[in-house]
Amino acid sequence: MNSQNFIDFQTALKPFFRWEHVVELSERPITISAAFQRVFPQLSSLLSLAHARNIVINSELHTLYTWERADRKPCGWLCKNEEPILDLPFIPSHQILLNEMGGIRESYGSNEKDLALNHHFLFIGSRCETGLVSRTKFYEELCREQGYQPLKTRGMVTFALEASGNRTLYDIASEMVLLYATDHNFNFVTPVPDQPEFTFYTIHGADTFTEYVELLARQWLEFVKKEEG
């Protein structure tokens, strides 16, 4: 029999189940290492409030993290668990995240103040890419036309992709986070100076990858029901 958390997941993401073969397995104990807590204290607090279950989707292992909101509505993250990815130069904090939590494939039940909203994925190692990929040529030509020096996007990793195609990247050397968005209505970003309009932005409160992850966790902690007592 499916658990209530899994039933809530099915209800929230009905279209997902039309295309994917999903099987619920056992409850999964949540263990958070000391290293993970040092790097991601806010995320550690959020995960400590979660219920977790092992889920298999098309023979691939996932973890379903679920919470109850303060208004008693369900919410959650479906995270993909993978073997270490070796063909991309992930920064250490990203690798720690992948090793212990995995990357977010689907989320549901959040509010409008959520970095994970309308994303195809966040953090998943096998979905990450170097730089802007197919948009590199367009961006570099735009810079040349407008007299700007293009950023060295080949030294960056795309770690989040929105349904609109907007990408969030970090610089491998500095861990600096940038949003590449050709179309958006966000009020929490600032254009990067000396770059073409509608290209690169910084995200308020998320200058680095670690800060980005912690900002996402704080957003969810604001509406997730805390334990009583």
C-alpha positions in Angstrom: 0.0 0.0 0.0 1.3 3.4 -0.9 2.1 5.9 1.9 0.1 9.1 2.3 3.3 11.0 1.3 3.5 9.1 -1.9 -0.2 9.6 -2.6 0.3 13.4 -2.1 3.2 13.3 -4.5 1.1 11.5 -7.1 -1.7 14.0 -6.7 0.6 17.0 -7.0 2.5 15.8 -10.1 -0.1 13.8 -12.1 1.4 14.6 -15.5 4.8 13.2 -14.3 3.2 9.8 -13.7 1.8 9.6 -17.2 5.3 9.3 -18.6 7.4 7.7 -15.9 7.2 4.3 -14.3 7.3 5.0 -10.6 7.5 2.5 -7.8 7.5 3.4 -4.1 9.8 1.4 -1.9 10.7 1.7 1.8 11.0 4.6 4.2 14.5 6.0 4.1 16.3 7.1 7.3 17.8 10.6 7.0 21.5 10.8 7.9 23.3 14.1 7.7 27.1 14.1 8.0 29.1 16.6 10.0 30.7 17.9 6.8 27.3 18.4 5.2 26.0 20.3 8.2 29.1 22.6 8.2 28.6 23.5 4.5 24.8 23.6 4.5 23.4 24.3 8.0 20.0 25.7 6.7 19.5 22.7 4.4 20.5 20.3 7.1 17.8 21.9 9.3 15.2 21.5 6.5 16.1 17.9 5.8 16.0 17.0 9.5 12.3 18.0 9.4 11.5 15.8 6.3 10.2 12.3 5.8 12.1 10.4 3.2 11.2 7.4 1.1 13.1 5.4 -1.5 11.5 5.8 -5.0 12.5 3.9 -8.2 11.8 5.7 -11.5 12.5 3.8 -14.6 15.0 1.6 -12.7 16.8 4.7 -11.2 16.9 5.3 -7.5 15.4 8.5 -6.1 14.6 9.9 -2.7 11.3 11.6 -2.0 11.6 14.2 0.7 8.3 15.4 2.0 7.1 18.0 4.5 3.9 19.4 5.9 3.5 23.1 5.5 2.3 25.3 8.3 -1.1 25.4 6.6 -1.1 21.6 6.6 -0.7 21.2 2.8 1.9 18.7 1.6 5.1 19.7 -0.2 8.3 18.0 -1.3 11.3 17.4 -3.4 12.0 14.4 -5.6 15.8 14.0 -5.6 17.8 11.8 -8.0 20.6 9.6 -6.5 23.5 8.8 -8.8 26.9 7.4 -8.8 29.7 10.0 -8.8 29.8 12.1 -12.0 33.4 12.4 -13.1 33.2 14.2 -16.5 32.4 17.7 -15.1 34.6 19.7 -12.7 32.1 20.1 -9.9 33.1 22.3 -7.0 33.5 20.5 -3.6 30.2 21.9 -2.1 28.2 20.7 -5.1 29.8 17.2 -4.8 28.9 17.1 -1.1 25.3 17.9 -2.0 25.2 15.2 -4.7 26.7 12.6 -2.4 24.2 13.0 0.4 21.0 14.5 -0.9 21.2 14.2 -4.7 19.8 16.7 -7.1 16.2 18.0 -7.3 14.3 16.6 -10.2 10.8 17.7 -9.2 9.4 19.9 -6.5 5.8 20.6 -5.4 3.7 22.5 -2.9 5.9 25.5 -2.5 4.8 29.1 -2.7 5.8 31.9 -5.2 8.9 32.7 -3.2 10.9 29.6 -4.2 14.1 29.3 -6.3 13.1 25.8 -7.3 9.8 27.0 -8.9 9.3 26.1 -12.6 12.7 24.3 -12.9 13.4 21.2 -15.0 16.1 20.3 -12.5 18.5 21.7 -9.8 21.9 20.3 -9.0 21.5 16.9 -10.7 25.0 15.8 -11.8 24.0 14.0 -15.0 21.9 17.0 -16.1 24.6 19.7 -15.5 26.5 21.1 -18.4 29.6 23.2 -19.1 28.7 26.9 -19.8 25.8 28.0 -21.9 26.0 25.1 -24.4 23.8 26.0 -27.4 23.4 29.6 -26.3 27.2 30.3 -26.3 27.4 31.5 -29.9 24.4 33.8 -29.6 25.8 35.3 -26.3 29.3 35.9 -27.7 28.0 37.4 -30.9 25.8 39.7 -28.9 28.8 40.8 -26.9 30.8 41.6 -30.0 27.9 43.5 -31.6 27.5 45.7 -28.5 31.2 46.1 -27.7 31.3 44.0 -24.5 33.8 41.5 -23.3 32.1 38.1 -23.0 32.4 36.3 -19.7 34.4 33.0 -19.8 31.3 30.8 -19.7 33.4 27.7 -20.5 34.7 27.9 -17.0 31.2 27.7 -15.6 28.8 24.9 -14.8 25.1 25.1 -15.4 23.5 23.5 -12.3 19.9 24.6 -12.7 17.6 24.9 -15.7 14.2 26.6 -15.8 11.3 25.5 -18.1 11.8 28.8 -19.9 15.4 27.9 -20.7 17.0 30.3 -18.2 20.2 28.8 -16.7 21.9 29.2 -13.3 25.6 28.7 -13.4 28.6 28.8 -11.0 32.1 29.8 -11.9 34.4 26.8 -11.2 37.2 28.9 -9.8 35.4 31.4 -7.7 32.1 29.5 -7.0 30.3 32.8 -8.0 26.7 32.2 -9.1 25.1 33.9 -12.1 21.7 33.7 -13.8 21.6 33.7 -17.6 18.0 34.8 -18.5 16.9 36.2 -21.8 13.3 36.6 -20.5 12.2 37.0 -16.9 10.1 39.1 -14.5 12.2 38.5 -11.4 12.6 41.2 -8.8 15.4 39.5 -6.9 18.2 39.9 -9.6 20.6 42.6 -10.7 22.1 42.9 -14.2 25.8 42.2 -14.3 27.7 45.4 -15.3 29.2 45.7 -18.8 27.2 42.9 -20.2 24.4 43.0 -22.8 20.9 43.5 -21.6 18.9 40.3 -20.9 21.9 38.1 -20.4 23.6 37.8 -17.0 22.3 38.6 -13.6 23.4 38.2 -10.0 20.9 36.7 -7.5 20.2 38.7 -4.3 21.5 36.7 -1.3 23.2 34.0 -3.5 26.6 35.2 -4.5 28.0 31.7 -4.3 26.8 28.1 -4.9 26.6 27.5 -1.1 24.6 30.7 -0.6 22.2 29.7 -3.4 21.5 26.3 -1.8 21.1 27.9 1.7 18.8 30.5 0.3 16.6 27.8 -1.2 16.5 26.0 2.1 15.6 29.2 4.0 12.7 29.8 1.7 11.3 26.4 2.4 11.9 26.6 6.1 9.7 29.7 6.1 6.6 27.7 5.2 7.4 24.2 6.4 5.7 23.2 9.6 8.2 23.0 12.5 8.2 20.2 15.0 6.1 20.9 18.1 7.5 20.7 21.6 
